[in-house]
Amino acid sequence: MNTDFVNLTTENLVNEHLCCIIRSKKSHPGVEAKRQWLSDRLKEGHVFRKLNEKATVFIEYAPLETAWVPIVGDNYYYLYCLWVDGSHKGKGYGKSLMEYCLADAKERGKSGICMLGAKKQKSWLSDQSFVKKFGFEVVDTTDNGYELLALSFDGTTPQFAHNVKNQKIESKELTIYYDMQCPYVYQNIEMIKQYCETNDVPVCLIQVDTLQKAKELPCAFNNWGVFYKGNFETVNLLNEAYLERILKKSLKQ
C-alpha cells in the first residue's frame, strides 16, 4: 500500500488534483467550483487528505461548528466523505484515512466525530457499515430513514438541528438545495436545468452559499437536498431516471 498522502492547503490547492473527479488536461467546471469553495473552508479547519497520486482515495471532514450541514453539537468533527474507489479498494486505504481522522480529532481534543447515514445505505453517503466497525453509533434519526452517526470520546452527542425534522417546504415545485462542496453538483445542476426546460417542469434551484443557510435547512443535507410537492425526497444526486421516478411517484400521490 502506498503510504504517501497529502493534505490540501491554501498554498497547494491550485496545483493539487481533487480526486473526486480526476482530470489530466481539460479543466472541469465542477472541480474549479469546489476549489473555490475549499479556498475559504480550509481556513476554517476543513481537512481534505488524499493519496498522493491520481486516484479516488480521500477523506474530507471539518469542525462541526463550521461544517455546512444542519447538524449541531459542540467540539465535534463532521465527516463529509470517505471514498476509496477502483483498484485501490481492499488495500487498507479506508482504514488508514479513518485512523488519521481519529488521531487528528483526539490530538485536537475533540469530543468525537459524526456523519450522515441512513437505515439503508444510500449512494453518495459514506459506507456506514465501515464506520460502525470503529464504534460509530446512531445518535439521532429523521422520520424518513436518515440517521446521524457519531463516535463519541466523552459521552456527548451531536444532533440534527430542529429544522431538519420539518422535511417540508411551502413550494410545490421541484426544489433543490445545493452547495459546491461536491464537484459532481455542478454537472448535476446543469442536467436538471436541461431536463426541466425540455420537459416543461418548473424547478427552483437554491444555492446554499453561507454557513447560516446550511444550518437552517429543512432537511438532512450533505451537500444536496431534493423536495417535490413540498415533501423532502433525497440527499442523493440525481440522474434522469431517478428524477423521473420522483416526478411520477408524486403524481400518483
C-alpha positions in Angstrom: 0.0 0.0 0.0 1.3 3.4 -0.9 1.5 5.5 2.3 2.3 8.8 0.6 -0.7 11.1 1.5 -1.0 14.8 1.1 -3.4 17.3 2.8 -4.7 20.2 0.8 -3.7 23.7 1.9 -4.3 27.2 0.7 -0.8 27.1 -0.8 -1.1 23.8 -2.7 -4.8 23.9 -3.6 -4.4 25.3 -7.1 -1.9 22.7 -8.2 -3.1 19.5 -6.5 -5.8 17.4 -8.3 -9.1 16.8 -6.5 -9.6 13.1 -6.6 -13.4 13.2 -6.6 -13.2 13.9 -10.4 -9.8 13.3 -11.9 -8.9 15.3 -14.9 -5.5 15.2 -16.6 -5.7 18.2 -19.1 -9.1 19.8 -19.6 -10.4 21.6 -16.6 -13.8 20.6 -15.2 -16.2 23.3 -14.0 -17.3 21.3 -11.0 -13.7 20.8 -9.9 -13.0 24.5 -10.2 -16.2 25.4 -8.3 -15.0 23.1 -5.5 -11.6 24.6 -5.4 -13.2 28.0 -4.8 -15.4 26.5 -2.1 -12.4 24.9 -0.4 -10.3 28.1 -0.6 -12.4 29.5 2.2 -13.2 26.3 4.1 -9.5 25.3 4.6 -9.0 28.5 6.6 -11.8 27.2 9.0 -10.1 23.9 9.8 -11.6 21.9 6.9 -9.4 18.8 6.1 -9.1 17.2 2.7 -6.5 14.4 2.8 -5.8 12.3 -0.3 -3.4 9.7 -1.7 -0.6 11.4 -3.5 -1.4 10.0 -6.9 -4.2 10.3 -9.4 -6.7 8.1 -7.6 -10.0 8.4 -5.8 -8.7 7.8 -2.3 -9.5 10.6 0.1 -11.2 11.7 3.3 -12.9 15.1 3.9 -14.0 16.5 7.2 -14.4 19.7 9.1 -15.2 21.1 12.6 -18.9 20.7 13.1 -19.4 24.3 14.0 -18.2 25.4 10.5 -19.5 22.3 8.6 -22.1 23.2 6.0 -24.7 20.8 7.4 -27.8 21.3 9.6 -26.3 19.4 12.5 -25.4 20.9 15.9 -23.1 19.9 18.6 -20.0 21.0 20.5 -16.4 20.3 19.6 -17.1 17.5 17.0 -15.7 16.8 13.6 -18.2 16.3 10.8 -17.1 13.6 8.2 -18.4 14.7 4.8 -16.8 11.9 2.7 -14.5 8.9 2.9 -14.1 7.4 -0.6 -11.8 4.7 -1.9 -12.6 3.6 -5.5 -11.3 1.3 -8.3 -8.2 -0.8 -7.9 -7.4 0.8 -4.6 -10.2 -0.9 -2.8 -9.4 -3.6 -0.3 -5.9 -2.4 0.4 -6.4 -0.7 3.7 -6.6 2.9 2.5 -10.0 3.5 4.1 -8.8 2.2 7.4 -5.7 4.4 7.1 -7.7 7.5 6.3 -10.2 6.9 9.1 -7.4 6.3 11.6 -5.8 9.6 10.6 -9.1 11.4 11.2 -9.5 9.7 14.6 -5.9 10.6 15.7 -6.4 14.2 14.5 -9.6 14.5 16.5 -8.1 13.2 19.6 -4.9 15.3 19.3 -7.1 18.4 19.0 -9.2 17.4 22.0 -12.4 16.9 20.0 -15.4 15.3 21.7 -16.0 13.0 18.7 -16.7 12.6 15.0 -20.1 12.4 13.3 -21.5 11.8 9.8 -24.8 11.5 7.9 -26.1 7.9 7.4 -29.4 6.1 6.7 -31.2 3.0 7.9 -30.5 1.6 4.4 -27.2 2.5 2.8 -27.7 5.2 0.2 -25.4 6.2 -2.7 -23.5 9.4 -2.2 -23.1 8.7 1.5 -20.0 7.2 3.1 -20.2 3.5 4.0 -21.8 3.4 7.4 -21.1 -0.3 7.9 -17.4 0.5 7.6 -17.5 3.3 10.2 -19.6 1.3 12.6 -16.5 -1.0 12.9 -14.8 1.9 14.5 -17.6 2.4 17.1 -19.9 4.9 15.3 -23.5 4.6 16.6 -26.8 6.1 15.7 -27.5 9.1 17.9 -30.4 10.8 16.0 -32.9 10.0 13.3 -35.4 11.5 10.9 -38.8 10.1 10.2 -37.8 9.2 6.6 -34.8 7.0 7.5 -31.8 9.3 7.7 -29.5 8.8 10.7 -26.8 10.8 12.4 -23.9 8.5 13.3 -21.4 9.5 15.9 -18.3 8.2 17.6 -18.2 10.0 21.0 -15.0 10.2 23.0 -16.6 11.9 26.1 -20.2 10.8 26.2 -21.6 13.9 24.5 -23.5 13.6 21.2 -24.5 15.9 18.4 -28.0 16.0 16.9 -29.8 17.1 13.8 -30.9 20.8 14.0 -34.6 21.0 14.9 -35.4 22.4 11.4 -34.2 19.1 9.9 -37.3 17.4 11.3 -39.6 19.6 9.2 -38.9 17.8 5.9 -41.5 20.0 4.2 -41.4 23.3 2.4 -44.3 25.5 1.1 -43.3 25.4 -2.5 -44.8 22.5 -4.6 -42.2 22.9 -7.4 -39.2 20.6 -7.7 -36.8 22.4 -5.4 -33.2 21.5 -4.9 -30.9 22.9 -2.2 -27.2 22.5 -3.1 -23.7 23.8 -2.4 -20.4 23.4 -4.3 -18.7 21.1 -1.8 -19.0 18.2 -4.3 -17.6 18.5 -7.8 -20.5 16.4 -9.2 -23.0 19.0 -8.1 -22.2 21.4 -11.0 -22.9 18.9 -13.8 -26.0 17.5 -11.9 -27.5 21.0 -11.8 -26.8 21.5 -15.5 -28.5 18.2 -16.3 -31.6 19.1 -14.2 -31.9 22.5 -15.8 -31.8 21.0 -19.3 -34.3 18.2 -18.3 -36.7 20.6 -16.7 -36.6 23.0 -19.6 -37.1 20.3 -22.2 -40.0 18.7 -20.2 -41.6 21.9 -19.0 -41.0 21.1 -15.3 -40.9 24.1 -13.0 -37.8 23.9 -10.9 -36.3 26.1 -8.1 -32.5 25.7 -7.6 -31.3 27.2 -4.3 -27.6 27.5 -3.8 -26.6 27.2 -0.1 -23.8 29.8 -0.1 -23.4 30.6 3.6 -23.0 28.6 6.8 -26.1 30.1 8.2 -28.2 28.9 5.3 -26.7 25.4 5.7 -27.5 25.2 9.4 -31.1 26.3 8.8 -32.0 23.8 6.0 -35.3 22.0 6.4 -33.9 18.5 5.7 -30.9 16.2 6.1 -28.1 17.5 3.9 -24.6 16.6 3.0 -24.3 19.0 0.0 -27.6 18.3 -1.7 -31.3 18.1 -0.8 -34.4 17.5 -3.1 -38.0 18.4 -2.4 -41.1 17.9 -4.6 -44.7 18.7 -3.9 -43.4 20.2 -0.7 -42.0 16.9 0.6 -38.4 16.0 1.1 -37.2 13.3 -1.2 -33.5 12.6 -1.0 -29.9 13.8 -0.4 -28.8 11.8 -3.5 -27.6 13.4 -6.6 -30.0 12.7 -9.5 -29.7 11.1 -12.9 -32.6 11.4 -15.4 -34.2 8.1 -14.4 -34.1 8.9 -10.7 -35.6 12.4 -11.4 -38.4 10.8 -13.4 -39.2 8.4 -10.6 -39.6 11.3 -8.2 -41.8 13.2 -10.5 -44.0 10.2 -11.4 -44.3 9.0 -7.8 -45.5 12.3 -6.7 -48.1 12.5 -9.5 -49.6 9.2 -8.1 -50.0 10.6 -4.6 
